[in-house]
Amino acid sequence: MTEPVLELSNLHMSFGGLVVTNDVSLSLAIGARHALIGPNGAGKTTLVDQITGRLRPLRGTIRLAGIDVTRLPQHRRTRLGLARNFQVTNLFSSFSAFENIALAVAEREGRGLSLASMRGFPSDVADQAEDIARRMHLAEVGHRRVSDLAYGQQRLVELAIALALRPKVMILDEPAAGLPAGDHAMILDALDRLPVHVAVLLIEHDMPLVFRFAREITVLAEGMVIARGAPEAIRGDERVRTAYLGTRS
């Protein structure tokens, strides 16, 4: 049996007397398409912060590609193959989309962030950036400054930067946040274009997007896993309907 590429075992986190992660276990196989959902305050962001290293769990372990990373800092986890986007775009707005992507490629290869424009990037870095831009449907706007791009295109640049790190695991924190419903198809298309070997953990409130994307869903409520399974099983789970999706006649 193949070892999970990401494995959380019995994570526990609290702030004072408030338990926000309560014995949470979760695993992703290579190429997983997994969604993490739950009502506001369920503990999703806190759990993701533990996975990425922004917070350290009080108990439990986090393994990435078989390596215990529970106490490793964020940059070490990134080097080992963990990439995360953010709910709010965090880009170099005065640089072009290509430059943002190429900087991520250069950083991944240990070439640093001193290269300030595409003119300064070696051809192999530029070629990789352009290939990723094409994959994310950014080729036509790649040379435009990020600040001049539509918000949805900025979200695609953010995905492209995560992809440029050649991750084993991508954590996508509400990639459709702030977008009109009509732009969600663009995000779904971009998700469909992610490499099949990359495991994806999607945190998202848009249920049509979740059910379209995920092969497996984990549901958190009050810091605990209350359900896990295929989308149709989750859709019909009474605990989930009560806690999050809402009961229906």
C-alpha positions in Angstrom: 0.0 0.0 0.0 1.4 3.4 -1.0 2.3 5.7 1.9 0.1 8.9 2.2 1.8 12.0 0.9 0.3 14.0 3.7 -0.8 12.4 7.0 -2.2 14.1 10.1 -2.4 12.0 13.2 -4.5 13.0 16.2 -3.8 16.7 16.0 -4.9 18.8 19.0 -4.8 22.5 19.4 -6.3 24.9 21.9 -6.1 28.6 22.8 -6.6 28.9 26.6 -9.6 26.8 27.4 -10.9 26.8 23.8 -10.3 23.6 21.9 -10.0 24.4 18.2 -8.6 21.2 16.9 -9.8 18.1 18.6 -8.0 14.8 17.7 -8.1 15.4 14.0 -6.6 12.8 11.6 -6.6 13.0 7.9 -4.5 11.6 5.0 -4.0 12.4 1.4 -2.7 9.9 -1.2 -0.7 10.9 -4.2 -3.0 12.8 -6.6 -5.8 13.2 -4.0 -8.6 15.7 -4.7 -9.8 16.3 -1.1 -12.0 19.1 0.2 -12.2 20.3 3.8 -15.5 22.0 4.7 -17.3 23.1 7.7 -19.2 26.1 9.1 -17.4 29.3 10.1 -15.5 28.7 13.4 -15.2 25.0 12.7 -11.4 25.2 12.9 -10.5 24.8 9.2 -8.0 27.7 9.1 -6.4 26.7 12.4 -5.9 23.2 11.0 -4.4 24.5 7.8 -2.0 26.7 9.8 -0.8 23.6 11.6 -0.2 21.8 8.4 1.8 24.7 6.9 3.7 25.5 10.1 2.2 28.8 11.1 1.0 27.1 14.2 2.4 24.1 16.1 -0.1 21.5 17.4 0.0 20.8 21.1 -0.3 17.1 20.4 -0.2 14.9 17.3 2.0 14.5 14.3 2.2 15.8 10.7 4.0 13.8 8.1 4.8 15.0 4.6 6.0 12.4 2.1 6.9 10.1 5.1 8.9 12.8 6.9 7.7 14.1 10.3 7.4 17.9 9.8 5.5 18.7 13.0 8.2 20.9 14.3 9.7 22.2 11.0 9.3 25.8 10.0 7.2 26.9 7.0 10.1 27.3 4.6 11.4 23.7 5.3 7.9 22.3 4.6 7.8 24.3 1.3 11.2 22.8 0.3 9.8 19.3 1.0 6.8 19.9 -1.3 4.0 21.7 0.5 2.5 24.8 -1.2 -0.3 27.0 -0.1 -2.3 29.8 -1.6 -4.1 32.4 0.4 -7.6 33.8 0.6 -6.3 37.3 -0.1 -3.9 37.6 -3.0 -0.3 38.0 -1.9 1.5 39.0 -5.1 4.1 41.5 -6.3 1.6 43.8 -7.8 4.0 46.0 -9.7 5.5 42.9 -11.4 4.0 41.1 -14.3 2.2 37.7 -14.0 5.2 36.1 -15.7 7.7 37.8 -13.3 5.7 36.6 -10.3 5.7 33.0 -11.6 9.4 33.1 -12.6 10.4 34.5 -9.2 8.7 31.4 -7.6 10.6 29.1 -10.0 13.9 30.8 -9.2 13.2 30.6 -5.5 12.4 26.9 -5.8 15.7 26.3 -7.5 17.6 28.3 -4.9 18.5 31.2 -7.2 17.0 33.8 -4.9 14.7 36.8 -5.4 17.3 39.2 -6.7 16.1 38.9 -10.4 13.9 41.9 -10.8 12.5 41.4 -14.4 12.0 38.7 -17.0 15.1 40.1 -18.8 17.2 38.9 -15.9 15.8 35.4 -15.7 17.8 32.5 -17.3 16.0 31.0 -20.3 15.1 27.8 -18.4 13.4 29.7 -15.6 11.5 31.9 -18.2 10.5 28.8 -20.1 9.1 27.1 -17.0 7.2 30.3 -16.1 5.7 30.6 -19.5 4.7 26.9 -19.5 2.9 27.3 -16.2 1.2 30.5 -17.4 -0.2 28.6 -20.4 -1.4 25.9 -18.2 -3.3 28.4 -16.1 -4.7 30.4 -19.1 -2.5 33.4 -18.3 -0.3 33.4 -21.5 -2.2 36.3 -23.1 -1.9 38.5 -20.0 1.4 37.3 -18.7 3.3 40.5 -19.5 0.7 42.7 -17.8 1.3 44.0 -14.3 -0.6 42.0 -11.7 -2.2 45.3 -10.4 -3.8 45.7 -13.9 -5.3 42.2 -14.0 -8.9 41.3 -13.1 -9.3 39.8 -9.6 -10.0 36.4 -11.0 -6.8 36.5 -13.1 -4.9 37.4 -9.9 -6.3 34.3 -8.3 -5.0 32.3 -11.3 -1.5 33.9 -10.8 -1.6 32.8 -7.2 -2.4 29.2 -8.3 0.4 29.4 -10.8 2.9 30.5 -8.2 1.9 27.6 -6.0 2.3 25.3 -9.0 5.8 26.8 -9.8 7.0 25.4 -6.5 6.5 21.8 -7.9 4.6 20.7 -4.8 3.7 17.2 -3.7 0.7 18.8 -1.8 -1.2 22.0 -2.6 -3.4 23.5 0.0 -5.9 25.8 -1.7 -7.6 28.1 0.8 -10.8 29.4 -0.8 -9.4 30.0 -4.3 -12.9 31.3 -5.4 -13.2 33.8 -2.5 -14.3 37.2 -3.6 -15.1 36.1 -7.2 -18.6 36.4 -8.7 -20.3 33.1 -9.3 -19.8 33.5 -13.0 -16.0 33.3 -12.5 -16.1 30.0 -10.6 -16.0 28.0 -13.8 -12.6 29.6 -14.5 -11.3 28.4 -11.1 -12.7 24.9 -11.7 -11.0 24.8 -15.1 -7.7 25.8 -13.5 -8.1 23.1 -10.8 -8.7 20.5 -13.5 -5.4 21.5 -15.1 -3.3 20.8 -12.0 -0.9 17.9 -12.5 -2.6 14.6 -11.6 0.2 13.5 -9.3 -0.2 16.5 -7.0 -2.4 16.0 -4.0 -4.8 18.9 -3.4 -6.5 19.9 -0.2 -9.3 22.4 -1.0 -10.8 24.6 1.7 -13.9 26.2 0.2 -17.4 27.4 1.2 -18.8 27.2 -2.4 -20.5 23.9 -2.3 -21.1 23.4 -6.0 -17.4 24.0 -6.5 -16.6 21.5 -3.7 -18.9 18.8 -5.0 -17.6 19.3 -8.6 -14.0 19.1 -7.6 -13.5 16.7 -4.7 -13.3 12.9 -4.8 -13.4 12.8 -1.0 -14.6 15.4 1.6 -13.8 15.8 5.3 -16.2 17.9 7.4 -15.2 19.7 10.5 -17.5 21.1 13.2 -16.3 22.6 16.5 -12.7 21.4 15.8 -13.7 17.7 15.2 -14.1 15.6 12.2 -17.8 14.7 12.0 -17.9 13.1 8.6 -15.6 11.9 5.8 -16.5 10.3 2.5 -17.3 10.6 -1.1 -19.3 13.7 -2.2 -22.6 11.9 -2.5 -22.3 10.3 0.9 -21.5 13.7 2.5 -24.4 15.3 0.7 -26.8 12.9 2.3 -25.2 12.7 5.7 -27.7 14.0 8.3 -24.9 15.3 10.7 -23.5 17.4 7.9 -26.9 18.7 6.8 -27.6 19.7 10.4 -24.2 21.2 11.1 -23.4 22.9 7.8 -25.4 22.2 4.6 -28.8 22.9 6.3 -31.7 20.5 6.5 -34.0 20.2 3.6 -37.4 18.9 3.2 
